[in-house]
Structure formats: C-alpha cells, structure tokens
C-alpha cells in the first residue's frame, strides 16, 4: 500500500477512536450527573418530610396534651380548637410531602412514608375524636406511639439509603 493511503487509514481510525471515546465518556458523565441529580432530589424530599414530621409532631403533641387536659370537661378550653386546626394543617402539609417521597422512592422508603402518613392521619383523627368527647385516651396514646415509631423508621431508612451507594429508583 501506498504510504499516503496508510496514513489516511491511520487518521480515519484515530478520528473514529477519538469520537467513540468521547461519546462513551459523555454517556458516563451524563449517567453520573443523572445519578447525582436523583440523589439530590431524594435528599431534598426526605429532608422535607423529616422537617414536616417534626413540625407535625410539635403541633400534634401540643394539641394532644391540651385535649387530654380538657377531656371530660363540659366546656373544652378555647385553645383546643385552634391547636387542633394547626395540627390538621400540619398533617395536610406533611401528606403533600409524603407524595414527593413516594415519587422518588425507592420502594421501601415509599412504603415507610405511606405508613407514616397513615399513622399521622390516625393520630390526628384520635385527637379530634377526643376533642369532640367521643375518643378514647388510650387509643390516642397508642396512635402517637405508632406515629413516633414509624417516623423513626422512615428516618433510619432514609439515612441508610442516602449514606450508601445511590439507591435505584
């Protein structure tokens, strides 16, 4: 073969090799960026839920204590309705964040968030029943314990998921 043809073939092979390497590198870089972005979205969703749960717990506990203190009285204290309303709004706000966590997964965390949402709603219902004079103090106490347990479970699972290698969606 002529030297010019060999040189041309070498150049073509070099260019094709460079393009293939660049393409593979770009694909890996995009994959890494997508993984990093998904991890950041998960972290944000988990943090938002933990924050919403903390607020819900604080408001729920205040309502729960006030309702228990007035349970059995002919007239509940005026602050009960306000505390209960604040608790209800906090639950609604947290439930919106639960949907975000479910969206980002993974499945085990989505399930934990769903269980936490159910416990949160159940606790609110029990405190509302108590406020209306129809509830059971023991059931309300069990509802707060279940909420505390499931909140801790969610936090432990979230921490594990975020501290390990990226979790598949």
SERO-4910 file (N, C-alpha, C, O; in steps of 0.05 Angstrom, whole numbers):
BEGIN
 pado doro    nc1    nc2    nc3   cac1   cac2   cac3    cc1    cc2    cc3    oc1    oc2    oc3
  Unk    A     17    -23      0      0      0      0     18     25      0     40     25     10
  Unk    A      6     44    -11     20     69    -13     20     82     15      1     79     31
  Unk    A     41     96     22     44    109     48     22    129     53     13    132     76
  Unk    A     14    143     33     -8    163     36    -34    149     44    -48    159     61
  Unk    A    -39    126     32    -64    111     38    -62    101     67    -82    102     82
  Unk    A    -39     90     75    -36     80    102    -39    103    122    -52    100    143
  Unk    A    -28    126    116    -30    149    133    -59    158    136    -68    165    157
  Unk    A    -74    157    113   -102    165    113   -118    146    130   -136    154    145
  Unk    A   -113    120    127   -128     99    142   -122    104    172   -140    102    189
  Unk    A    -97    109    178    -89    114    206   -104    138    218   -113    137    241
  Unk    A   -106    159    202   -120    183    211   -150    177    215   -161    185    235
  Unk    A   -162    163    197   -191    156    199   -195    139    224   -214    144    239
  Unk    A   -178    119    228   -181    102    252   -178    118    277   -192    115    297
  Unk    A   -159    136    277   -154    154    301   -178    171    307   -186    174    330
  Unk    A   -189    183    286   -213    200    289   -237    184    299   -250    194    317
  Unk    A   -242    161    288   -264    144    297   -260    136    326   -279    136    342
  Unk    A   -235    129    333   -229    121    361   -234    144    380   -245    140    401
  Unk    A   -226    168    372   -230    191    389   -259    197    392   -268    204    414
  Unk    A   -274    196    371   -303    201    372   -317    180    390   -334    187    406
  Unk    A   -309    155    387   -321    134    404   -315    138    433   -332    136    451
  Unk    A   -290    145    439   -282    150    467   -297    174    478   -306    174    501
  Unk    A   -299    195    462   -314    219    471   -343    213    477   -354    222    496
  Unk    A   -355    197    459   -383    190    462   -387    174    488   -405    179    503
  Unk    A   -370    154    492   -372    137    516   -368    154    541   -382    150    561
  Unk    A   -348    171    540   -342    188    563   -366    207    569   -373    211    592
  Unk    A   -378    218    548   -401    235    552   -425    220    563   -439    231    580
  Unk    A   -429    196    554   -451    179    565   -446    174    595   -465    176    611
  Unk    A   -422    167    602   -416    162    630   -420    187    647   -430    186    669
  Unk    A   -411    209    636   -414    234    651   -443    241    655   -451    250    676
  Unk    A   -459    238    634   -488    243    636   -501    225    657   -518    233    673
  Unk    A   -493    199    656   -504    180    675   -497    188    704   -514    187    722
  Unk    A   -472    196    708   -463    204    735   -478    230    743   -486    232    767
  Unk    A   -482    248    725   -497    273    732   -526    266    738   -538    277    757
  Unk    A   -538    248    723   -566    240    728   -568    226    756   -587    231    771
  Unk    A   -549    209    762   -549    195    788   -546    216    811   -560    214    831
  Unk    A   -528    235    807   -524    256    827   -549    273    830   -556    280    852
  Unk    A   -562    279    808   -587    295    809   -609    280    823   -623    291    840
  Unk    A   -612    254    817   -633    238    830   -627    236    860   -646    237    876
  Unk    A   -602    233    868   -595    231    896   -601    257    910   -611    257    933
  Unk    A   -596    279    897   -602    306    909   -632    309    912   -641    320    933
  Unk    A   -647    301    892   -677    303    894   -687    286    917   -705    294    932
  Unk    A   -676    261    920   -684    244    942   -677    257    969   -693    257    987
  Unk    A   -653    267    971   -644    280    996   -663    303   1003   -671    306   1026
  Unk    A   -670    319    983   -688    341    988   -716    332    997   -727    342   1016
  Unk    A   -726    311    983   -753    301    991   -753    289   1019   -771    294   1034
  Unk    A   -732    273   1026   -731    261   1052   -728    283   1074   -740    281   1095
  Unk    A   -712    303   1068   -708    325   1087   -734    340   1091   -741    347   1114
  Unk    A   -748    346   1069   -774    360   1072   -794    344   1089   -808    355   1105
  Unk    A   -794    317   1085   -813    301   1101   -804    301   1130   -821    303   1148
  Unk    A   -779    298   1135   -769    298   1163   -776    324   1177   -784    324   1200
  Unk    A   -773    346   1163   -780    373   1173   -810    375   1178   -818    385   1199
  Unk    A   -825    366   1159   -855    368   1162   -864    350   1185   -883    358   1199
  Unk    A   -852    327   1188   -859    309   1210   -852    322   1237   -867    319   1256
  Unk    A   -829    335   1238   -821    348   1263   -842    370   1271   -850    372   1294
  Unk    A   -850    385   1251   -870    406   1256   -897    394   1264   -910    403   1283
  Unk    A   -904    373   1250   -929    359   1256   -929    348   1284   -949    350   1299
  Unk    A   -907    336   1292   -905    325   1319   -907    346   1340   -922    343   1359
  Unk    A   -893    368   1336   -894    390   1355   -922    401   1359   -932    404   1381
  Unk    A   -936    406   1336   -963    417   1338   -983    395   1348  -1001    401   1363
  Unk    A   -979    371   1339   -996    349   1347   -994    343   1377  -1014    339   1390
  Unk    A   -970    344   1387   -966    339   1415   -979    361   1432   -991    355   1452
  Unk    A   -976    386   1423   -989    408   1438  -1019    404   1438  -1032    408   1459
  Unk    A  -1030    397   1415  -1059    393   1414  -1068    369   1431  -1087    370   1445
  Unk    A  -1052    348   1429  -1058    323   1444  -1059    329   1474  -1077    321   1488
  Unk    A  -1039    343   1484  -1037    349   1513  -1060    367   1521  -1073    362   1542
  Unk    A  -1066    387   1505  -1088    405   1512  -1115    391   1512  -1132    396   1529
  Unk    A  -1119    374   1492  -1144    359   1491  -1146    340   1514  -1168    338   1526
  Unk    A  -1125    327   1521  -1125    308   1544  -1131    324   1570  -1146    314   1587
  Unk    A  -1119    347   1573  -1123    363   1597  -1152    372   1600  -1162    375   1622
  Unk    A  -1166    376   1578  -1194    385   1579  -1214    362   1575  -1238    367   1576
  Unk    A  -1204    338   1571  -1222    315   1566  -1241    310   1590  -1232    309   1613
  Unk    A  -1266    308   1584  -1286    303   1604  -1298    328   1616  -1318    327   1630
  Unk    A  -1288    351   1609  -1299    376   1619  -1323    383   1601  -1325    375   1578
  Unk    A  -1342    398   1613  -1366    406   1598  -1358    425   1576  -1368    422   1553
  Unk    A  -1340    443   1581  -1331    462   1561  -1301    459   1557  -1285    465   1575
  Unk    A  -1292    451   1533  -1263    450   1528  -1251    478   1527  -1266    498   1522
  Unk    A  -1226    480   1532  -1213    507   1532  -1214    518   1504  -1214    503   1484
  Unk    A  -1215    544   1501  -1217    557   1475  -1192    550   1457  -1195    551   1432
  Unk    A  -1170    545   1469  -1146    539   1453  -1146    512   1439  -1131    508   1421
  Unk    A  -1164    494   1448  -1165    467   1436  -1171    468   1406  -1157    455   1390
  Unk    A  -1191    483   1399  -1199    485   1371  -1176    496   1354  -1171    486   1332
  Unk    A  -1163    516   1364  -1141    528   1349  -1117    508   1347  -1106    505   1325
  Unk    A  -1111    495   1368  -1089    475   1368  -1095    452   1349  -1078    442   1334
  Unk    A  -1120    443   1349  -1129    421   1332  -1128    430   1303  -1120    414   1285
  Unk    A  -1136    454   1297  -1134    464   1270  -1105    466   1260  -1099    458   1237
  Unk    A  -1087    476   1277  -1059    477   1270  -1048    449   1264  -1033    445   1245
  Unk    A  -1055    430   1281  -1047    402   1278  -1057    392   1251  -1042    379   1236
  Unk    A  -1082    396   1245  -1094    387   1220  -1080    399   1195  -1075    384   1176
  Unk    A  -1074    424   1196  -1060    437   1174  -1031    426   1171  -1021    422   1148
  Unk    A  -1018    420   1193   -991    408   1192   -992    381   1180   -975    373   1164
  Unk    A  -1013    365   1187  -1016    338   1175  -1020    340   1145  -1007    326   1130
  Unk    A  -1038    358   1136  -1042    362   1107  -1017    369   1093  -1011    359   1071
  Unk    A  -1002    387   1104   -977    396   1092   -957    372   1090   -944    369   1070
  Unk    A   -955    357   1111   -937    334   1111   -946    313   1091   -929    300   1079
  Unk    A   -972    309   1088   -982    289   1069   -974    296   1040   -969    279   1024
  Unk    A   -973    322   1034   -964    330   1008   -935    322   1003   -928    314    981
  Unk    A   -919    325   1024   -891    318   1021   -887    287   1019   -869    278   1006
  Unk    A   -905    272   1032   -904    243   1030   -906    235   1001   -893    216    992
  Unk    A   -923    248    986   -926    242    957   -900    246    942   -893    231    924
  Unk    A   -886    267    949   -860    272    937   -840    250    943   -825    241    925
  Unk    A   -839    241    968   -821    219    976   -829    193    961   -812    179    951
  Unk    A   -855    188    959   -864    164    944   -855    165    915   -848    144    903
  Unk    A   -855    189    904   -848    192    876   -818    185    872   -811    173    852
  Unk    A   -801    193    891   -773    189    888   -763    162    898   -741    153    890
  Unk    A   -778    148    915   -771    121    923   -746    120    938   -736    141    949
  Unk    A   -734     97    940   -742     71    929   -766     60    943   -777     72    961
  Unk    A   -774     36    935   -799     24    944   -801     22    975   -822     29    986
  Unk    A   -780     14    988   -780     11   1017   -785     38   1031   -799     39   1051
  Unk    A   -773     58   1021   -777     85   1032   -804     96   1026   -817    109   1043
  Unk    A   -814     91   1002   -841     99    994   -862     86   1012   -881     99   1021
  Unk    A   -858     60   1018   -876     46   1036   -874     57   1064   -895     61   1077
  Unk    A   -850     63   1074   -847     74   1100   -860    102   1102   -873    108   1123
  Unk    A   -858    118   1081   -871    144   1081   -902    141   1081   -916    156   1094
  Unk    A   -912    122   1066   -941    116   1066   -951    108   1093   -972    116   1102
  Unk    A   -936     90   1106   -943     81   1133   -943    105   1153   -960    107   1170
  Unk    A   -923    122   1150   -921    145   1167   -945    164   1162   -956    175   1182
  Unk    A   -953    167   1138   -976    184   1131  -1001    172   1144  -1017    187   1155
  Unk    A  -1005    146   1143  -1028    134   1155  -1028    138   1186  -1049    144   1198
  Unk    A  -1005    134   1198  -1003    138   1227  -1008    167   1235  -1021    172   1255
  Unk    A   -998    185   1219  -1002    214   1224  -1031    221   1223  -1042    235   1240
  Unk    A  -1045    211   1202  -1074    216   1199  -1089    203   1221  -1109    215   1232
  Unk    A  -1081    179   1229  -1095    165   1251  -1092    179   1277  -1111    182   1292
  Unk    A  -1068    189   1282  -1064    204   1307  -1081    229   1307  -1094    236   1328
  Unk    A  -1082    244   1285  -1099    268   1284  -1128    261   1289  -1142    274   1304
  Unk    A  -1138    239   1276  -1166    231   1280  -1172    225   1309  -1192    233   1320
  Unk    A  -1153    210   1322  -1158    203   1350  -1159    228   1368  -1175    230   1387
  Unk    A  -1141    247   1363  -1141    272   1379  -1167    288   1373  -1179    299   1392
  Unk    A  -1176    288   1348  -1201    302   1341  -1225    289   1355  -1242    303   1365
  Unk    A  -1225    262   1355  -1247    248   1369  -1246    255   1399  -1267    260   1411
  Unk    A  -1223    256   1411  -1221    264   1439  -1232    292   1444  -1246    297   1463
  Unk    A  -1225    310   1426  -1234    338   1429  -1264    339   1427  -1276    357   1440
  Unk    A  -1276    321   1412  -1306    321   1410  -1319    306   1432  -1343    304   1434
  Unk    A  -1303    294   1450  -1313    279   1472  -1321    251   1465  -1333    237   1480
  Unk    A  -1313    242   1441  -1320    215   1431  -1297    196   1431  -1300    172   1425
  Unk    A  -1273    206   1437  -1249    189   1434  -1242    173   1458  -1256    174   1479
  Unk    A  -1220    159   1455  -1210    142   1476  -1181    150   1482  -1165    150   1464
  Unk    A  -1175    158   1506  -1149    168   1513  -1127    147   1507  -1106    154   1498
  Unk    A  -1133    121   1512  -1113    100   1507  -1108     98   1477  -1085     95   1469
  Unk    A  -1129     99   1461  -1125     97   1432  -1108    121   1422  -1091    117   1404
  Unk    A  -1114    144   1432  -1098    168   1424  -1069    165   1432  -1051    172   1417
  Unk    A  -1064    154   1456  -1037    148   1465  -1023    128   1447   -999    131   1441
  Unk    A  -1037    107   1439  -1026     87   1421  -1020     99   1394  -1001     92   1380
  Unk    A  -1037    117   1385  -1034    130   1359  -1009    147   1358   -994    147   1338
  Unk    A  -1003    161   1380   -979    178   1380   -954    160   1381   -934    166   1369
  Unk    A   -956    137   1396   -933    119   1397   -927    106   1369   -904    104   1362
  Unk    A   -948     99   1355   -945     88   1328   -932    109   1310   -914    102   1294
  Unk    A   -942    133   1312   -931    155   1295   -901    158   1301   -885    160   1283
  Unk    A   -894    159   1327   -865    162   1334   -848    139   1323   -826    144   1313
  Unk    A   -859    115   1326   -844     92   1316   -840     93   1286   -818     87   1276
  Unk    A   -861     99   1271   -859    100   1242   -843    124   1232   -831    122   1210
  Unk    A   -843    146   1246   -826    168   1239   -797    160   1242   -781    166   1224
  Unk    A   -790    147   1264   -763    138   1268   -755    118   1246   -732    119   1237
  Unk    A   -773    100   1239   -767     80   1218   -761     94   1192   -742     87   1178
  Unk    A   -777    114   1185   -772    129   1160   -745    142   1160   -730    141   1141
  Unk    A   -738    155   1183   -712    169   1185   -689    149   1182   -669    155   1169
  Unk    A   -691    126   1195   -669    106   1194   -666     96   1165   -644     95   1155
  Unk    A   -688     90   1152   -687     80   1124   -676    102   1106   -660     96   1088
  Unk    A   -685    126   1110   -675    148   1093   -645    153   1097   -630    157   1078
  Unk    A   -636    152   1122   -608    155   1127   -592    133   1114   -571    138   1102
  Unk    A   -601    108   1116   -587     85   1104   -586     89   1074   -565     84   1061
  Unk    A   -608     97   1062   -609     99   1033   -590    122   1023   -578    119   1002
  Unk    A   -589    143   1038   -572    166   1029   -543    162   1035   -525    174   1023
  Unk    A   -536    144   1055   -508    141   1062   -495    119   1046   -470    117   1045
  Unk    A   -511    102   1033   -500     80   1017   -496     90    988   -500    113    982
  Unk    A   -488     71    971   -486     77    943   -513     86    932   -534     78    944
  Unk    A   -514    101    911   -540    110    901   -560     87    899   -555     66    888
  Unk    A   -584     92    910   -606     73    910   -621     74    884   -629     96    875
  Unk    A   -626     51    871   -642     52    846   -670     61    851   -682     54    872
  Unk    A   -681     75    833   -709     85    836   -728     63    831   -752     68    833
***
